[in-house]
Amino acid sequence: MLISEAFAQGASGGTGGMDILSPVMLGATFIALYFLVMRPQMKRAKEHKQILAALQKGDEVVTASGVLGRAARVGDNYVGLEIAPGVEIQVQKTSIQTVLPKGTIKSAS
């Protein structure tokens, strides 16, 4: 008895304008994701690329793993970081997260 009534409501075409609303909602969701997630991420990636391009010998940097050091050698793909007097390590250039203001290492010690 109840099942036949449910079929009767579905067959009468009661959804009406909902067919056009689904693509509109899908499009609105994509636009919201673009402005809330993808666009800010692209902006951060662009800024990081500019930081790495401007990196030069003597800059004080922090790597993604938290290592604090001064750039002793800057290559295309690798940077030699002086983390203590006479101690130098090689890191990938892309692992440089932040360039610090000059004199930060002395005040952090």
C-alpha positions as a Markdown table, in Angstrom:
| # | Residue | x | y | z |
|---|---|---|---|---|
| 1 | Met | 0.0 | 0.0 | 0.0 |
| 2 | Leu | 2.7 | 2.6 | 0.9 |
| 3 | Ile | 5.0 | 1.4 | -1.8 |
| 4 | Ser | 2.4 | 2.0 | -4.5 |
| 5 | Glu | 1.9 | 5.5 | -3.3 |
| 6 | Ala | 5.7 | 6.2 | -3.4 |
| 7 | Phe | 5.9 | 5.0 | -7.0 |
| 8 | Ala | 2.9 | 7.2 | -7.9 |
| 9 | Gln | 4.7 | 10.3 | -6.5 |
| 10 | Gly | 7.9 | 9.5 | -8.4 |
| 11 | Ala | 6.1 | 8.9 | -11.7 |
| 12 | Ser | 4.2 | 12.2 | -11.5 |
| 13 | Gly | 7.4 | 14.2 | -12.2 |
| 14 | Gly | 7.5 | 16.0 | -8.8 |
| 15 | Thr | 11.2 | 16.9 | -9.1 |
| 16 | Gly | 10.4 | 19.7 | -11.6 |
| 17 | Gly | 13.3 | 22.3 | -11.5 |
| 18 | Met | 15.8 | 20.2 | -9.6 |
| 19 | Asp | 17.3 | 18.9 | -12.8 |
| 20 | Ile | 18.8 | 22.3 | -13.7 |
| 21 | Leu | 19.8 | 23.1 | -10.1 |
| 22 | Ser | 22.3 | 20.2 | -9.8 |
| 23 | Pro | 24.8 | 21.4 | -12.5 |
| 24 | Val | 24.5 | 24.9 | -11.0 |
| 25 | Met | 25.4 | 23.7 | -7.6 |
| 26 | Leu | 28.2 | 21.6 | -9.0 |
| 27 | Gly | 29.6 | 24.7 | -10.8 |
| 28 | Ala | 29.3 | 26.8 | -7.7 |
| 29 | Thr | 31.1 | 24.2 | -5.6 |
| 30 | Phe | 34.0 | 24.1 | -8.1 |
| 31 | Ile | 34.3 | 27.9 | -8.1 |
| 32 | Ala | 34.3 | 28.0 | -4.3 |
| 33 | Leu | 37.0 | 25.4 | -4.2 |
| 34 | Tyr | 39.1 | 27.3 | -6.7 |
| 35 | Phe | 39.0 | 30.6 | -4.7 |
| 36 | Leu | 39.3 | 29.0 | -1.3 |
| 37 | Val | 41.9 | 26.3 | -2.0 |
| 38 | Met | 43.7 | 26.3 | -5.4 |
| 39 | Arg | 44.2 | 30.0 | -5.9 |
| 40 | Pro | 45.9 | 30.7 | -2.5 |
| 41 | Gln | 48.1 | 27.6 | -3.0 |
| 42 | Met | 49.2 | 28.8 | -6.4 |
| 43 | Lys | 50.0 | 32.2 | -4.9 |
| 44 | Arg | 52.2 | 30.6 | -2.2 |
| 45 | Ala | 54.0 | 28.5 | -4.7 |
| 46 | Lys | 54.8 | 31.6 | -6.9 |
| 47 | Glu | 56.1 | 33.5 | -3.8 |
| 48 | His | 58.3 | 30.5 | -2.8 |
| 49 | Lys | 59.7 | 30.3 | -6.4 |
| 50 | Gln | 60.6 | 34.0 | -6.2 |
| 51 | Ile | 62.3 | 33.5 | -2.8 |
| 52 | Leu | 64.4 | 30.7 | -4.2 |
| 53 | Ala | 65.3 | 32.7 | -7.3 |
| 54 | Ala | 66.6 | 35.6 | -5.2 |
| 55 | Leu | 68.6 | 33.4 | -2.8 |
| 56 | Gln | 72.2 | 34.4 | -2.6 |
| 57 | Lys | 75.4 | 33.7 | -0.6 |
| 58 | Gly | 75.2 | 35.0 | 2.9 |
| 59 | Asp | 71.4 | 34.8 | 3.3 |
| 60 | Glu | 70.2 | 33.3 | 6.5 |
| 61 | Val | 67.5 | 30.7 | 5.9 |
| 62 | Val | 65.4 | 28.1 | 7.6 |
| 63 | Thr | 64.8 | 24.7 | 5.9 |
| 64 | Ala | 61.5 | 22.8 | 5.9 |
| 65 | Ser | 63.0 | 20.5 | 8.5 |
| 66 | Gly | 63.8 | 23.4 | 10.8 |
| 67 | Val | 67.6 | 23.7 | 10.2 |
| 68 | Leu | 68.8 | 27.2 | 10.6 |
| 69 | Gly | 71.9 | 28.3 | 8.7 |
| 70 | Arg | 73.6 | 30.7 | 6.4 |
| 71 | Ala | 73.9 | 30.0 | 2.7 |
| 72 | Ala | 77.6 | 29.4 | 2.0 |
| 73 | Arg | 77.2 | 28.2 | -1.6 |
| 74 | Val | 74.2 | 28.5 | -3.9 |
| 75 | Gly | 73.8 | 26.2 | -6.9 |
| 76 | Asp | 71.0 | 25.5 | -9.3 |
| 77 | Asn | 69.6 | 22.6 | -7.3 |
| 78 | Tyr | 71.5 | 22.5 | -4.0 |
| 79 | Val | 72.6 | 25.0 | -1.3 |
| 80 | Gly | 75.5 | 24.6 | 1.1 |
| 81 | Leu | 74.3 | 25.8 | 4.5 |
| 82 | Glu | 76.8 | 26.7 | 7.2 |
| 83 | Ile | 75.0 | 25.6 | 10.4 |
| 84 | Ala | 78.0 | 26.2 | 12.7 |
| 85 | Pro | 81.5 | 27.7 | 12.2 |
| 86 | Gly | 83.2 | 25.2 | 9.9 |
| 87 | Val | 80.2 | 22.9 | 9.6 |
| 88 | Glu | 78.5 | 22.9 | 6.2 |
| 89 | Ile | 75.6 | 20.7 | 5.0 |
| 90 | Gln | 74.1 | 20.3 | 1.5 |
| 91 | Val | 70.3 | 20.7 | 1.2 |
| 92 | Gln | 68.0 | 20.8 | -1.8 |
| 93 | Lys | 67.2 | 24.3 | -2.8 |
| 94 | Thr | 63.5 | 23.5 | -2.7 |
| 95 | Ser | 63.7 | 22.6 | 1.0 |
| 96 | Ile | 64.5 | 26.3 | 1.8 |
| 97 | Gln | 61.3 | 27.5 | 3.5 |
| 98 | Thr | 62.1 | 31.0 | 4.7 |
| 99 | Val | 64.8 | 33.6 | 4.2 |
| 100 | Leu | 65.4 | 35.4 | 7.5 |
| 101 | Pro | 66.4 | 39.0 | 8.1 |
| 102 | Lys | 70.1 | 39.6 | 8.4 |
| 103 | Gly | 71.5 | 39.1 | 11.9 |
| 104 | Thr | 68.8 | 36.6 | 13.0 |
| 105 | Ile | 71.3 | 33.8 | 13.6 |
| 106 | Lys | 73.4 | 35.8 | 16.0 |
| 107 | Ser | 70.4 | 36.8 | 18.1 |
| 108 | Ala | 69.0 | 33.2 | 18.1 |
| 109 | Ser | 72.2 | 31.7 | 19.6 |
